[in-house]
Amino acid sequence: MSTVSKGPSSDKRMPMGERHPAERAKDFNEVGRGYTPEQAIQEARRCLQCKKPTCVSGCPVEINIPAFIKQIAESAPLKASSVLREKSTLPGVCGRVCPQEDQCEKTCILAPKGAAIGIGALERFAADAERKQSAENSLSKNISPKTAHAKNAHHGGKIAIIGSGPAGLTCAGDLAKKGFTVTVFESLHALGGVLRYGIPEFRLPRTVLEQELDTLRGLGVSFELNCLIGRTKTIADLFADNFLAIFVGTGAGLPSFLKIPGENLNNIFSANEFLVRINLMHANQFPKFDTPVYVGKNVAVIGGGNVAMDAARTALRLGAETVTIVYRRTEAEMPARAEEIHHAHEEGVQFKFLSAPEQFISDEKGAVQSIECSAMELGAPDNTGRRRPQVIADSRFLIPADMAIVAIGSSPNPVLPSLTTGLTTNAAGHIIVDKNFMTSLPGVFAGGDIVSGETVIQAMGMGKRAARCIIDHLADGRD
Ligand SMILES: Cc1cc2nc3c(=O)[nH]c(=O)nc-3n(C[C@H](O)[C@H](O)[C@H](O)COP(=O)(O)OP(=O)(O)OC[C@H]3O[C@@H](n4cnc5c(N)ncnc54)[C@H](O)[C@@H]3O)c2cc1C
């Protein structure tokens, strides 16, 4: 019989501690503090351990959620972490950045009562317990975390993974667990994709990412950096080098622009460039690192997603006096996670809703000094279900800004498809795959943002399902 005592289902969720906004808005240290063991146990004990758990159906990587929560409730966080690892390559990452409120927590049986279990915070707690344990082991026994995990016997042949974002890492981990010799090729000098160069440290500390990468190294996955597939090596080269199958997870790193007058003025950046300078090139530590970054006094960030929130909160941390999010709908339609919007408000980011940029205005030196916007109103819903913004006639106004960051989305990375004959994409540039994640090239599979989707867990889900399809494909002997 279970030793877990359950709280009444109407219990409120245990809140997770956070650093004070005034303190955290000045540095890049993590905002959330995570549950203490006592808080985690108390929260885990609220889980009803449903016989038919609806939360699992909301998880793209099929984690046995009640099972890992039960282990936490029984004071066994390392066992909880083992349950997570059965299905997930990146639990420490997912516990921090996944939109659980739209997935597993949304389908929790307690969600209609507003008391869904804090699945994300519990996942983070279990993953952090594993990371602490691993660090202690490496200190006390002088075991490198890179070798602390048992290496699998590799008998399944060689598989190439192109891109080290969540899709590629998940596919790599699942194939390595099944005994394949996996090499991940990454064009940048550092691993992780958006987890490295996009999401800031105050949301995802790099020690967490490094731990996940060490786990993969422990499974025998090897990594080749600074290798742009398509140029440094081609897909044909990989097959010639005896790779049996290839998974493409090259992401959607091509920034979109507003295409309005003045967008080429100085001090207007894509969010991608701004965040890469900080997160990948450490421009916040210039001149210790070579890359500088410009920061204005009054920064306007255009967009309403996670990327816009990350750019705005980063600009604040770099010392901007005011940071204003300019968004053409209202807060209710913003695609960013509610938590990110809440944190941005708390830290002092200002919001200018129902405002659409029409042109950037220059100062005498060719740098942006203000943004001319139209006031908007919301009309009927569009095909996304959100009410469509419409311009209010004669409503133009100026927002002063000596720096603007455009964060209105991105499209698939075009490099590999444009350099690979026969790799078919759709009009938007996404690689087309069949129901088995196979592209138009036999033996070449694809998943993550280069195919569809826009979250870490969706990319991971595709990497996981593609790994199964690769195994089936090789077992069938189809080439
Ligand atoms: C700033 C920002 C914040 C975000 N916040 C969240 C969030 O809070 N929660 C969430 O769920 N999602 C978030 N997302 C979205 C999420 O990060 C992506 O959906 C996810 O990273 C996609 O994973 P992927 O593996 O498909 O691609 P990516 O993470 O983009 O990784 C692709 C990798 O492939 C490499 N590559 C590209 N071409 C080649 C080539 N030819 N050869 C070798 N390597 C190549 C790239 O350098 C990159 O490392 C955010 C995105 C951004 C930009």
The ligand as an ORCA input file, in Angstrom:
! r2SCAN-3c Opt
* xyz 0 1
  C      14.589     33.676    -27.028
  C      13.731     32.425    -27.082
  C      13.032     32.051    -25.956
  C      12.259     30.893    -25.982
  N      11.593     30.531    -24.844
  C      10.928     29.349    -24.826
  C      10.313     28.889    -23.617
  O      10.339     29.553    -22.586
  N       9.676     27.686    -23.640
  C       9.626     26.917    -24.771
  O       9.090     25.819    -24.713
  N      10.166     27.339    -25.934
  C      10.831     28.531    -25.982
  N      11.402     28.956    -27.155
  C      11.274     28.101    -28.361
  C      12.233     26.900    -28.278
  O      13.469     27.299    -27.771
  C      12.365     26.234    -29.638
  O      11.073     25.806    -30.028
  C      13.303     25.029    -29.585
  O      14.586     25.400    -29.138
  C      13.408     24.341    -30.951
  O      14.319     23.296    -30.846
  P      15.097     22.720    -32.125
  O      15.947     21.624    -31.606
  O      14.133     22.419    -33.202
  O      16.004     23.924    -32.672
  P      17.058     24.910    -32.034
  O      16.950     25.015    -30.565
  O      16.919     26.161    -32.818
  O      18.460     24.239    -32.377
  C      18.888     24.084    -33.710
  C      20.410     23.922    -33.715
  O      20.829     23.536    -35.020
  C      22.029     24.223    -35.350
  N      22.150     24.245    -36.814
  C      21.385     24.921    -37.701
  N      21.769     24.629    -38.961
  C      22.800     23.764    -38.853
  C      23.609     23.085    -39.815
  N      23.416     23.257    -41.135
  N      24.602     22.264    -39.373
  C      24.791     22.061    -38.032
  N      24.041     22.669    -37.085
  C      23.046     23.502    -37.508
  C      21.812     25.593    -34.724
  O      23.047     26.287    -34.541
  C      21.160     25.207    -33.403
  O      22.133     24.976    -32.406
  C      12.159     30.120    -27.173
  C      12.841     30.531    -28.324
  C      13.629     31.672    -28.287
  C      14.357     32.087    -29.529
*
